[in-house]
């Protein structure tokens, strides 16, 4: 049986991961961050995918914690 990551450190690392992914996603949307050799429109779409995926992950984690 695998040991679950818990406690304050686990929560802190999860929050940091969410903030980093949102920062990267919004940076790609605002064209502050770019991906070499990839057209701008694809970078913007990828940024939205990252942001939406992060938000879905947050909602799913909250639902899992509520059970």
ZADRENKE-948604 format. One record per residue (C-alpha): residue number from 1; x, y, z; residue in three letters. Coordinates in steps of 0.02 Angstrom, whole numbers, plus 50000, padded with zeros to 5 digits. Layout:
+-----+-------+-------+-------+--------+
| num |    px |    py |    pz | residu |
+-----+-------+-------+-------+--------+
| NUM |     X |     Y |     Z |    ALA |
...
+-----+-------+-------+-------+--------+
REM end
This chain:
+-----+-------+-------+-------+--------+
| num |    px |    py |    pz | residu |
+-----+-------+-------+-------+--------+
|   1 | 50000 | 50000 | 50000 |    UNK |
|   2 | 50072 | 50168 | 49949 |    UNK |
|   3 | 50093 | 50302 | 50079 |    UNK |
|   4 | 49995 | 50461 | 50041 |    UNK |
|   5 | 50087 | 50627 | 50039 |    UNK |
|   6 | 50004 | 50730 | 50174 |    UNK |
|   7 | 50026 | 50863 | 50302 |    UNK |
|   8 | 50077 | 51042 | 50284 |    UNK |
|   9 | 50221 | 51007 | 50166 |    UNK |
|  10 | 50110 | 50911 | 50046 |    UNK |
|  11 | 49982 | 51051 | 50042 |    UNK |
|  12 | 50118 | 51182 | 50018 |    UNK |
|  13 | 50195 | 51087 | 49873 |    UNK |
|  14 | 50023 | 51066 | 49792 |    UNK |
|  15 | 49985 | 51253 | 49806 |    UNK |
|  16 | 50156 | 51297 | 49735 |    UNK |
|  17 | 50126 | 51179 | 49588 |    UNK |
|  18 | 49957 | 51256 | 49551 |    UNK |
|  19 | 50028 | 51434 | 49559 |    UNK |
|  20 | 50174 | 51390 | 49445 |    UNK |
|  21 | 50062 | 51307 | 49316 |    UNK |
|  22 | 49942 | 51455 | 49318 |    UNK |
|  23 | 50088 | 51576 | 49300 |    UNK |
|  24 | 50157 | 51481 | 49151 |    UNK |
|  25 | 49986 | 51466 | 49071 |    UNK |
|  26 | 49946 | 51651 | 49089 |    UNK |
|  27 | 50122 | 51696 | 49030 |    UNK |
|  28 | 50092 | 51595 | 48872 |    UNK |
|  29 | 49920 | 51676 | 48847 |    UNK |
|  30 | 49993 | 51851 | 48866 |    UNK |
|  31 | 50137 | 51802 | 48751 |    UNK |
|  32 | 50264 | 51843 | 48886 |    UNK |
|  33 | 50325 | 51663 | 48874 |    UNK |
|  34 | 50349 | 51584 | 48705 |    UNK |
|  35 | 50398 | 51414 | 48638 |    UNK |
|  36 | 50534 | 51420 | 48504 |    UNK |
|  37 | 50481 | 51363 | 48330 |    UNK |
|  38 | 50297 | 51356 | 48381 |    UNK |
|  39 | 50176 | 51486 | 48308 |    UNK |
|  40 | 50104 | 51613 | 48430 |    UNK |
|  41 | 49924 | 51554 | 48410 |    UNK |
|  42 | 49971 | 51377 | 48461 |    UNK |
|  43 | 50065 | 51445 | 48612 |    UNK |
|  44 | 49910 | 51544 | 48665 |    UNK |
|  45 | 49799 | 51392 | 48645 |    UNK |
|  46 | 49923 | 51287 | 48744 |    UNK |
|  47 | 49920 | 51421 | 48880 |    UNK |
|  48 | 49731 | 51408 | 48892 |    UNK |
|  49 | 49744 | 51219 | 48901 |    UNK |
|  50 | 49867 | 51235 | 49046 |    UNK |
|  51 | 49756 | 51358 | 49140 |    UNK |
|  52 | 49597 | 51258 | 49114 |    UNK |
|  53 | 49686 | 51096 | 49160 |    UNK |
|  54 | 49753 | 51175 | 49319 |    UNK |
|  55 | 49581 | 51236 | 49370 |    UNK |
|  56 | 49503 | 51066 | 49335 |    UNK |
|  57 | 49640 | 50986 | 49440 |    UNK |
|  58 | 49603 | 51103 | 49585 |    UNK |
|  59 | 49417 | 51064 | 49577 |    UNK |
|  60 | 49451 | 50876 | 49568 |    UNK |
|  61 | 49570 | 50886 | 49717 |    UNK |
|  62 | 49440 | 50979 | 49820 |    UNK |
|  63 | 49308 | 50850 | 49775 |    UNK |
|  64 | 49426 | 50707 | 49820 |    UNK |
|  65 | 49469 | 50789 | 49987 |    UNK |
|  66 | 49284 | 50812 | 50027 |    UNK |
|  67 | 49249 | 50625 | 50012 |    UNK |
+-----+-------+-------+-------+--------+
REM end
